[in-house]
Amino acid sequence: MNMPEPGQRAPGRGPDGEAAARVRSATAQLATVRAAMLTDVSRVSEIEREAFSDPWSRAAFERLVVEHDPRVLFDVACLPDGKVVGYVVAWFIMDEGEIANLAVAPGSRSRGIGTLLLVRAINMARSREVGTIYLEVRDSNAAAQALYASHGFQEIGRRRRYYRRPVEDALVLRLVLPGP
């Protein structure tokens, strides 16, 4: 990524870029995050199919809601009209957590929704005294990598040919949370 020289504006900044940043911030401020319900599963499955070439099944999301495992976080981000625009699934076992799935609807990306969901998962991990959170991300998914890096995740490994459709490596990222 090309970074501006000191004193230069970042690409996309200036009057138009600053307005876009305000819109992104306003959208995120209007969105709310809550626990997923069965009535959300259709929309979550739709977002999943739009976001991933090898999506989770609708039944997998339904099980997350129905089983209500206290070790699992399954939250959705909603606009004021109630429309689900993103979701996060994470699990926490003992002192470790994993963000298993995070996606935002294509029309709601770059508006802070992914950040809201990621922060929700990180805060839940903290409240459960989790010390380390892991996740995998496609090697080609620069936007997701930037989001995770902006919250302190660091690459610690690579899983060769982890993803299917298309076959691609996964980067393994880790966030170490400070102790109490």
C-alpha positions in Angstrom: 0.0 0.0 0.0 1.4 3.4 -0.9 1.6 5.6 2.1 1.7 9.4 1.8 4.9 11.2 2.7 4.8 13.1 6.0 2.8 16.2 5.5 0.9 14.8 2.5 -2.8 13.8 2.6 -3.6 10.2 2.4 -5.3 9.0 -0.8 -9.0 9.6 -0.7 -8.7 12.5 1.8 -9.3 16.1 1.1 -12.8 17.6 1.0 -14.4 14.6 -0.7 -12.5 12.0 1.2 -13.3 13.7 4.5 -17.0 13.8 3.7 -16.8 10.1 2.9 -15.2 9.5 6.2 -18.0 11.4 8.0 -20.6 9.3 6.2 -18.8 6.1 7.2 -18.6 7.2 10.8 -22.3 8.3 10.8 -23.4 4.9 9.4 -21.5 3.1 12.0 -22.9 5.3 14.8 -26.4 4.6 13.6 -25.9 0.8 13.4 -26.5 -1.3 16.5 -25.1 -4.7 17.4 -27.2 -7.3 19.1 -27.4 -11.1 19.5 -28.6 -12.9 16.4 -32.1 -14.4 16.4 -33.6 -17.1 14.2 -35.4 -14.3 12.2 -31.9 -13.0 11.2 -30.6 -16.2 9.7 -32.1 -15.7 6.2 -30.4 -12.3 5.9 -27.1 -13.6 7.5 -27.1 -16.5 5.0 -27.6 -14.1 2.1 -24.7 -11.9 3.3 -22.6 -15.0 3.8 -23.2 -16.1 0.2 -22.4 -12.6 -1.1 -19.2 -12.4 0.9 -17.7 -15.9 0.6 -17.1 -18.3 -2.3 -17.4 -21.3 0.1 -20.2 -20.1 2.4 -21.4 -21.7 5.7 -24.9 -23.3 5.4 -28.1 -21.7 6.7 -28.3 -24.7 9.0 -25.0 -23.9 10.6 -26.2 -20.4 11.5 -29.5 -21.8 12.7 -27.7 -24.2 15.0 -25.7 -21.3 16.5 -28.9 -19.6 17.5 -30.8 -22.7 18.6 -28.0 -24.3 20.6 -27.3 -21.0 22.4 -23.8 -22.2 23.5 -22.5 -19.6 26.1 -19.0 -20.0 24.6 -20.2 -18.7 21.2 -20.8 -15.1 20.1 -23.2 -14.7 17.2 -24.1 -11.1 16.8 -25.5 -9.0 14.0 -25.2 -5.3 13.0 -28.5 -3.6 12.2 -29.4 -0.3 10.7 -32.1 1.8 12.4 -34.8 0.2 10.2 -33.8 -3.2 11.5 -32.0 -4.4 8.4 -29.1 -6.8 9.2 -26.0 -5.5 7.4 -23.3 -7.7 9.0 -22.5 -10.4 11.5 -19.7 -11.9 13.5 -19.3 -15.4 14.9 -16.6 -16.1 17.5 -16.0 -18.7 20.1 -14.2 -18.5 23.4 -12.7 -21.6 25.1 -10.7 -21.1 28.3 -8.3 -18.3 27.6 -8.4 -18.4 23.8 -10.8 -17.1 21.3 -11.3 -17.4 17.5 -13.2 -15.1 15.2 -14.7 -17.8 12.9 -16.7 -15.6 10.6 -17.2 -11.9 10.1 -18.9 -10.4 7.1 -20.6 -7.1 6.0 -23.2 -6.8 3.2 -21.5 -5.4 0.0 -23.6 -2.2 0.1 -22.6 -1.5 3.7 -18.9 -2.0 3.4 -16.3 0.7 4.2 -18.8 2.4 6.6 -17.5 1.1 9.9 -19.8 -1.9 10.3 -16.9 -4.4 10.2 -15.1 -2.4 12.9 -18.3 -2.4 15.1 -18.5 -6.2 14.8 -14.8 -6.7 15.4 -14.7 -4.5 18.4 -17.8 -6.3 19.8 -15.9 -9.6 19.5 -12.8 -8.2 21.1 -14.7 -6.7 24.0 -16.5 -10.0 24.6 -13.2 -11.7 24.7 -11.9 -9.2 27.2 -15.0 -9.7 29.4 -14.4 -13.4 29.4 -10.7 -12.9 30.3 -9.5 -14.3 27.0 -5.8 -13.6 26.5 -5.4 -14.4 22.8 -7.7 -14.2 19.7 -7.0 -16.0 16.5 -8.5 -15.8 13.0 -7.8 -16.8 9.4 -8.1 -14.5 6.5 -7.6 -15.0 2.8 -4.2 -13.9 1.5 -5.9 -11.8 -1.1 -8.4 -10.0 1.2 -6.5 -6.8 1.7 -9.5 -4.9 3.2 -10.0 -7.5 5.9 -6.3 -7.7 6.7 -6.2 -3.9 7.1 -9.2 -4.0 9.4 -7.6 -6.6 11.6 -4.2 -4.9 11.6 -5.8 -1.6 12.6 -6.9 -3.4 15.8 -3.6 -5.0 16.6 -3.8 -8.4 14.9 -0.5 -9.7 13.7 0.3 -12.4 11.2 1.8 -15.5 12.9 1.5 -18.1 10.2 0.1 -19.3 6.9 -2.1 -22.3 6.2 -1.3 -23.4 2.6 -4.2 -24.1 0.3 -6.6 -23.6 3.3 -9.5 -22.1 1.3 -11.4 -23.7 -1.5 -13.2 -22.0 -4.4 -10.7 -20.7 -5.3 -7.9 -22.5 -3.6 -5.8 -20.0 -1.6 -3.6 -19.7 1.4 -5.0 -18.4 4.7 -3.0 -16.0 6.9 -3.2 -16.8 10.6 -3.6 -13.7 12.6 -3.3 -13.3 16.4 -4.3 -10.6 18.8 -2.8 -10.8 22.3 -5.0 -8.9 24.8 -3.3 -7.2 27.7 -4.0 -8.7 31.1 -6.3 -7.2 33.7 
